[in-house]
Amino acid sequence: MIKAKKITVQQIDIGLYEDNRQDYISLTDIARYKNPNEPKDVVKNWMRSRTTIEFLGLWEQLNNPGFKGVDFDPFLFEAGSNSFTLSPSRWIEATHATGIVSKSGKNGGTFAHKDIAFEFASWISAGFKLYLIKEFQRLKEEESRRHQSAWNLQRTLAKINYQIHADAIRDNLIPKEVTQQQAGRVYASEADLLNVALFGMTAKAWRDNRTDKPDNLRDNATLEQLVVLSNMESINALLIQQGLSQSERLIQLNRVAISQMKSLIESRAAKKLRS
């Protein structure tokens, strides 16, 4: 059953609909934040990037059994070149993608599964993404109160890409650079790889040193940390595909964590959200 609705983010009305318990958000409306007159061009520019194509392809591989990987490969090969262009309708038709949907009519436009929509919003503006997530969270919390069903921000972000499996230390927002010893150590899981990149310690170290805190580090996460974790998941997946070792990925992910946390914390939008 399809349920249409909308939210307002920084005075921009953004259409949403729910189909088979999956939430889709209008990329066309999000793009109006950057270009109110030609939002379609903003979406097409985003889809020209190789990073975008890699992310879309990975999402489809993880969530869409009918995805045509053979027809995806030429897009990946051409992406990023000056002559490369790609529209949502061409992407959908060629690959049988389900993460992006083109709808016609009065309330039509390009819609995307929330995982992809949040990624697009991050490309538009880190601050706008935070506002979008916060407003989306408010909507879902209202719905869950009406239906008496549990929902929270962590569960939504946990499904971005394939799983957010990292934790947070509330009192240490800016990650520290990993040491040479940490970079050379092989961790037992990808979860702890992200933990060390962002928080400087493994999940076990948290449990051993934070007996007064909840066992689940995610329960202590700030909004900014959850946003960075979701971004790190997609980046880590791409680095794995590129064949990088754990130690190499740890160094790169740590740099990403430091850069993105500084950007979010220093942004005016992020400060307003925390106030």
C-alpha positions in Angstrom: 0.0 0.0 0.0 1.4 3.4 -1.0 1.0 6.2 1.5 2.0 9.8 0.3 3.1 12.5 2.8 5.5 15.4 3.0 7.9 17.1 5.4 9.2 20.7 5.4 12.9 21.2 5.8 14.3 24.7 5.9 11.1 26.0 4.2 11.3 23.4 1.4 8.4 21.0 1.1 9.8 17.5 0.5 7.5 14.7 -0.8 7.7 11.2 0.6 5.8 8.0 0.1 5.8 4.6 1.8 5.4 1.5 -0.3 5.5 -2.0 1.3 7.0 -0.4 4.5 9.8 1.2 2.5 10.3 5.0 2.7 11.0 6.9 -0.5 12.0 10.6 -0.5 11.9 13.1 -3.3 15.3 13.9 -4.7 13.8 16.5 -6.9 12.5 18.4 -3.8 15.8 18.0 -2.0 17.6 19.4 -5.0 15.5 22.6 -4.8 17.8 23.6 -1.8 20.6 24.0 -4.3 18.8 25.1 -7.4 15.1 26.0 -7.0 14.6 26.6 -10.7 16.3 23.5 -12.2 16.3 20.7 -9.6 16.5 18.0 -12.3 19.9 19.3 -13.4 21.2 18.9 -9.8 20.1 15.3 -9.7 21.8 14.6 -13.0 25.0 16.3 -11.9 25.1 14.1 -8.8 24.6 11.0 -11.0 27.6 11.9 -13.2 30.0 11.1 -10.3 31.8 7.8 -10.2 31.4 7.7 -6.4 27.6 8.1 -6.8 27.4 5.3 -9.4 29.5 3.0 -7.1 27.1 3.7 -4.2 24.0 3.2 -6.3 25.3 0.0 -7.7 26.3 -1.4 -4.3 22.9 -0.5 -2.8 21.1 -2.3 -5.6 23.4 -5.4 -5.3 22.5 -5.6 -1.6 18.8 -4.9 -1.9 17.6 -5.8 -5.4 17.8 -9.4 -6.6 16.7 -8.2 -10.1 19.5 -5.7 -10.5 21.3 -6.1 -13.9 24.9 -5.9 -12.9 26.1 -6.5 -16.5 24.4 -3.3 -17.7 25.7 -1.5 -14.6 29.4 -2.1 -15.5 29.4 0.3 -18.6 28.0 3.1 -16.4 30.7 2.5 -13.8 33.4 2.6 -16.5 32.2 5.8 -18.0 31.3 7.6 -14.8 33.3 10.7 -14.0 34.4 11.5 -17.6 33.5 14.9 -19.1 31.2 13.3 -21.6 29.3 11.1 -19.2 25.7 12.0 -18.4 23.0 9.9 -16.8 19.4 10.5 -16.0 17.3 8.7 -13.4 15.0 7.2 -16.0 18.0 5.8 -18.1 19.5 4.3 -14.9 16.2 2.6 -14.0 15.5 1.3 -17.5 19.0 0.0 -18.1 19.7 -1.7 -14.8 16.2 -2.4 -13.4 17.1 -0.4 -10.4 14.5 -0.1 -7.6 16.3 2.3 -5.3 15.4 5.3 -7.5 11.9 5.8 -8.9 10.6 8.3 -11.4 7.0 9.4 -10.9 4.9 11.4 -13.2 2.0 13.7 -12.5 1.4 16.7 -10.2 3.4 15.4 -7.3 5.9 13.5 -9.5 9.6 13.7 -9.8 12.6 11.6 -8.9 12.2 9.7 -5.6 14.8 7.4 -3.9 14.8 5.0 -1.0 15.7 6.8 2.2 19.2 5.3 2.2 20.0 6.9 -1.2 18.1 10.1 -0.4 20.2 10.7 2.7 23.4 10.1 0.6 22.1 12.7 -2.0 21.3 15.2 0.8 24.9 14.8 2.1 26.2 15.7 -1.3 23.9 18.8 -1.4 24.8 20.0 2.1 25.9 18.3 5.3 23.8 20.7 7.3 20.8 20.2 5.2 21.2 16.4 5.6 21.1 16.9 9.4 17.8 18.9 9.1 16.3 16.3 6.8 17.2 13.4 9.1 15.9 15.3 12.1 12.6 16.1 10.4 12.2 12.6 9.0 12.9 11.3 12.5 10.1 13.5 13.9 7.7 12.2 11.3 8.5 8.6 12.0 8.3 9.1 15.8 4.8 10.7 15.4 3.8 7.7 13.3 5.2 5.2 15.8 3.3 6.9 18.6 0.1 6.6 16.6 0.6 3.0 15.8 2.3 2.1 19.1 5.3 0.6 17.2 8.9 1.1 18.2 11.0 3.4 15.9 14.1 5.5 16.4 16.8 7.2 14.4 19.3 4.5 15.1 17.2 1.8 13.5 16.8 3.9 10.4 20.5 4.7 10.0 21.4 1.1 10.9 19.9 0.1 7.5 21.9 2.6 5.5 24.1 0.7 3.0 24.2 -2.8 4.7 24.7 -2.1 8.4 25.9 0.6 10.7 27.9 -1.4 13.2 29.8 1.2 15.1 29.5 3.0 18.4 29.9 6.4 20.0 31.7 8.1 22.8 29.6 11.2 23.7 32.5 13.1 25.4 34.9 12.8 22.5 33.3 14.2 19.3 36.4 14.8 17.2 38.2 11.5 16.6 42.0 11.2 17.2 44.4 10.1 14.6 45.1 6.4 14.8 48.5 5.3 16.0 51.0 3.3 14.0 50.4 0.4 16.4 46.6 0.6 15.7 47.1 0.7 12.0 49.3 -2.4 12.0 46.9 -4.4 14.2 44.3 -6.7 12.6 40.9 -6.3 14.3 38.5 -9.2 14.7 35.7 -7.6 12.7 34.8 -4.7 10.4 32.7 -3.3 13.3 35.8 -2.7 15.4 37.6 -1.3 12.4 35.0 1.5 12.3 35.0 1.8 16.1 38.7 2.5 16.1 38.6 4.8 13.2 35.9 7.0 14.8 36.2 6.5 18.5 39.7 5.3 19.0 38.8 2.0 20.8 37.1 -1.3 20.2 33.6 -2.3 21.5 35.3 -4.5 24.1 37.4 -1.6 25.4 34.2 0.4 25.8 32.6 -2.4 27.8 35.7 -2.8 30.0 36.2 1.0 30.6 32.6 2.3 30.7 30.8 0.2 33.2 28.5 3.1 34.0 27.3 3.4 30.4 25.0 1.2 28.3 26.6 -1.9 26.8 25.5 -0.8 23.3 27.7 2.1 22.2 25.1 3.1 19.6 22.8 4.1 22.4 25.3 6.8 23.3 25.7 8.2 19.8 25.2 11.8 18.9 23.3 12.8 15.7 26.6 13.9 14.1 28.3 10.6 14.9 25.5 8.6 13.4 25.6 10.6 10.2 29.4 10.1 9.9 29.0 6.4 10.7 26.5 6.0 7.9 28.9 7.7 5.5 31.8 5.6 6.7 29.9 2.4 6.0 29.5 3.2 2.3 33.1 4.4 2.0 34.4 1.2 3.7 32.4 -1.0 1.4 33.9 0.8 -1.6 37.4 0.4 -0.2 36.8 -3.3 0.4 35.8 -3.6 -3.3 39.1 -1.9 -4.2 41.1 -4.5 -2.4 42.6 -2.3 0.3 43.9 -4.1 3.4 42.3 -3.4 6.8 45.3 -1.3 8.0 45.1 0.9 4.8 41.3 1.2 5.2 41.7 2.1 8.9 43.9 5.1 8.1 41.6 6.4 5.3 38.5 5.9 7.4 40.1 7.7 10.3 40.9 10.7 8.1 37.3 10.7 6.8 35.9 10.6 10.4 38.1 13.5 11.5 37.2 15.6 8.5 33.5 15.0 8.5 33.1 15.4 12.3 34.9 18.7 12.2 32.7 19.9 9.3 29.5 18.9 11.0 30.4 20.3 14.4 31.7 23.6 13.0 28.7 24.2 10.7 26.1 26.6 11.9 23.3 24.1 11.0 24.8 21.4 13.2 25.1 23.8 16.1 21.5 24.8 15.8 20.4 21.2 15.8 22.3 20.5 19.0 20.9 23.6 20.8 
